[in-house]
Every structure is written in structure tokens, then in C-alpha cells.
Amino acid sequence: MQDNFFTPPEHVHFLAKKLYGNAVISDCSIAYLEQNGGGPLQNHTHAHDHLFIVTQGEAEIKLQDKSVILRKNESYLVKGMIPHSVWNHAEQTTVMIGISIMPA
């Protein structure tokens, strides 16, 4: 469960995991996806990318040609121009952070 976590220098009883590198963030949201919840109903596109981070439960990111399952403490960058939607993939509420990133 704590793969890729580390203790930074000069820290104690502290575990961190880098989820993404440098970015220009345009907004950041937290979402609670109830069982069978998500959206949009039809995959969509837009100019900005999304960095999704699951903090509880599991999310399924449906892309044009594949699906990606994210579990707790995992992240995935979705290129905004690829048709996509996000759905709860757990039997409980999934909590995730969505960060909108402007492409370089």
C-alpha cells in the first residue's frame, strides 16, 4: 500500500509520495463519487489536462481506447484532448482530487 513512499531529509515519522512534477495549475477540486457515480455520461475533451489523485476507494478513468483503474494514493494524468470520463470503481464512496493543468 505504501509503494514509492519515502521519508524526506530532516523528517521523522513522515512518508511522502511524489504524484506529479512541475505544472501550471489552473484549478483544483475534490470530488466524492458515490457508488455507480461519475461522469460525464459521454466522454468529453477540453484544452487542459487533468491530474487525478485517488485518496479513498477506486476510480475508473475511461479513455478513448482503454480504461485505467486508480487505487488509493495513485495518480494518472489525462491529456485533455483524449476523450475521457471518470467513474467510481468501488462499492463505497470514492474520493479523488482533480487538478486542471495547462499543457506546456
C-alpha positions in Angstrom: 0.0 0.0 0.0 3.0 2.4 0.6 4.9 1.7 -2.6 7.1 4.5 -3.7 6.8 6.4 -0.4 9.9 7.9 1.2 10.9 9.9 4.2 12.4 13.3 3.1 15.6 14.5 4.8 15.2 16.1 8.2 11.7 14.5 8.7 10.6 11.8 11.2 7.5 9.6 11.1 6.7 11.1 7.8 6.0 9.3 4.5 5.6 11.1 1.2 5.0 10.1 -2.4 5.5 12.3 -5.4 2.5 12.2 -7.6 3.5 14.7 -10.3 6.3 17.1 -11.3 6.2 20.7 -12.4 2.9 22.1 -13.8 0.9 25.2 -14.3 -2.3 24.6 -12.3 -5.5 26.4 -13.4 -7.7 24.9 -10.7 -8.0 22.1 -8.2 -11.1 20.2 -6.9 -12.1 17.4 -4.5 -14.8 15.0 -5.7 -16.9 12.5 -3.9 -18.1 9.8 -6.3 -20.9 7.7 -4.8 -21.3 4.0 -5.9 -22.0 3.9 -9.7 -21.4 7.7 -9.8 -19.2 9.6 -12.2 -19.2 11.4 -15.5 -19.8 12.9 -17.8 -22.2 10.4 -19.4 -20.4 10.9 -22.7 -16.6 11.1 -22.9 -15.5 14.7 -23.4 -12.4 16.7 -24.3 -11.0 20.1 -23.5 -7.8 22.2 -23.8 -6.5 21.5 -20.3 -5.2 18.2 -18.9 -6.4 16.6 -15.6 -4.2 15.1 -12.9 -6.5 12.7 -10.9 -5.4 11.5 -7.5 -7.5 8.9 -5.6 -7.4 9.4 -1.8 -10.1 6.8 -0.9 -11.8 4.0 -2.9 -11.1 3.3 -6.6 -11.8 5.3 -9.8 -12.0 4.1 -13.4 -10.8 6.6 -16.0 -12.5 5.7 -19.3 -10.4 6.9 -22.2 -11.0 6.7 -25.9 -9.3 3.3 -26.3 -8.7 1.9 -22.8 -9.7 2.2 -19.1 -7.3 2.9 -16.2 -8.1 1.9 -12.6 -6.7 4.1 -9.9 -6.5 3.0 -6.3 -5.8 4.9 -3.1 -2.6 7.0 -3.3 -2.3 6.6 -7.1 -2.5 9.3 -9.8 -3.0 9.5 -13.5 -2.5 12.3 -16.0 -5.3 12.5 -18.6 -4.5 14.6 -21.7 -7.5 16.9 -22.2 -7.7 16.2 -25.9 -8.2 12.5 -25.4 -12.0 11.7 -24.9 -12.4 10.7 -21.2 -14.8 10.3 -18.2 -14.3 9.3 -14.6 -16.3 6.7 -12.7 -16.4 5.2 -9.2 -15.0 1.7 -9.4 -15.7 0.7 -5.7 -18.6 -0.4 -3.6 -18.1 2.6 -1.4 -17.7 6.4 -2.0 -14.5 7.2 -3.9 -12.7 10.4 -3.0 -10.4 12.0 -5.5 -8.6 15.2 -6.3 -8.8 16.7 -9.8 -6.1 19.2 -10.8 -6.5 21.0 -14.1 -3.1 21.6 -15.7 -2.4 23.8 -18.6 -0.2 22.0 -21.2 3.3 23.3 -21.7 
